[in-house]
Amino acid sequence: MPQQRSLAPVFLLGTLLLLPGCSLTKLAQIGVFNPAQATVAQHVAVESSTAPALLARYSIVEDTESWNTLLYGDRDFAKLETFINQSLQRERTDELASAYLSRLYRDLGEPPAHDDKTLTAADQEQFDHSMQVLDQWSTAYPSSHIPHLIRGQLLIHQAWEHRGESVASRVPPEAWAPFRELIQQAQVELETAAQLNPQDPNVWAALLLVARGLGQPESIWQDYYNRGLAANPAHIELWGMKAMSLLPQWQGSEARLRAFADEVDRRSKSANKPMLGTIALYIHREIDGDIPGYLQQPDVWPQVEATYARIFAAYPDNQRMRYYYAYDAAMAQQWPVAAEQFEIIGDRWTRGTPWRSLEHYHTGRAAALYELAAAAYDQQRYRQAETLALQSIDLQPNTPSYLILGAVQAAYHGNMPGVIEYAEQALANHPTPAEQQYAEDLIRQAEAHLSGK
């Protein structure tokens, strides 16, 4: 569900005299980190983000991945039946177990990720294999709703693989027929699952997705939503699916979305279900994607912080939510908060958060340290700025951190060779035009100082 968008913080280096008789020009947007736009920001050396180097640095924290092998590789239906049914018994009382089960269903019902979003023969073969395995599960457990639910989710994802992610007007005409056919097949599977076990709210959440895909009226998906609430009034996935249905690009509006965020927040508090607040966070994130700077608004960010405070008060060891908090803080340009979360997480990575890849997350860490370095420099806390810039470069060599180090060499250490060295490293690191101008100014002034001019 999460949406990633561009991150474009601005800072001013200031007009402090760096060299006798000289000052550097203020640059309005020097060193913009944009980790949501690409795997690596344009001023970060590509070599630093190669997958082997990152994988060597990070330990991978698994979530639901092992279940995929258990199902499609080992075909251990009995173990899955036991685990899922035990989880359903705790559906109303354990919101962490409920959220994990939703992620498990989602993982088992998703085809392999495709970077190009293009359906290939290999993808179709994998889909056919998965459906065959689920048929075997249904044969072994004819009264189980679980394989029908997972099969329905697989069909939904396969339908969207045919359709693609473009707006409707740009979808190829030939894609509509298989899309609708697969969505309709998913509806049949999910309705069967609902008949077999109407007490699993994940079934109703998936039917909301079907209703949206088929463009069904709100009365239909609202009925699915109400039936899901009867199974679990605080089901996170169910509330999340309704939030998606209220997005402006579907059948909703920003006003309805904001009102729903308030409703979620009230229910989360009254029911003492802190994790339900993640849906309000999702809504804020979505609105921020359409209205840049929304998360920074003084009436919004305190709400976000309060939601995370309730979550961590209840679940202080919930490492997964730290990734969300770091992401939202970065989007809101709350850099001290983001840096604190990155520090807590450390060199660990897990998937399925707003950070769409390890490279994306890693660049965000470097960005937060750089922003703190920039703030320290602007406040003339040069030693701190130097330490933070070096930490940012240790994660990913980046032009603006080299420029801060060069400026610190001049302003604090009076080390003109050091100024030139760091400025040259900045020039070798794919600078923007503004960064190139700044680096060249640093070198010119340092050389002038060394020559006594």
Secondary structure by P-SEA (a helix, b strand, c coil): cbbbbbbbbbbbccccccccccccccccccccccccccccccccccccccaaaaaaabbbbbcaaaaaaaaccccaaaaaaaaaaaaaaaccccaaaaaaaaaaaaaaacccccccccccaaaaaaaaaaaaaaaaaaaaccccaaaaaaaaaaaaaaaaaaacccccccccccaaaaaaaaaaaaaaaaaaaaaaccccaaaaaaaaaaaaaacccaaaaaaaaaaaaaaccccaaaaaaaaaaacccccccaaaaaaaaaaaaaaaaaacccccaaaaaaaaaaaaaaccccccccccaaaaaaaaaaaaaaccccccaaaaaaaaaaaacaaaaaaaaaaaaccccccccccccaaaaaaaaaaaaaaaaaaaaaacaaaaaaaaaaaaaaaccccaaaaaaaaaaccccccaaaaaaaaaaaaaccccaaaaaaaaaaaaaaaaaaacc
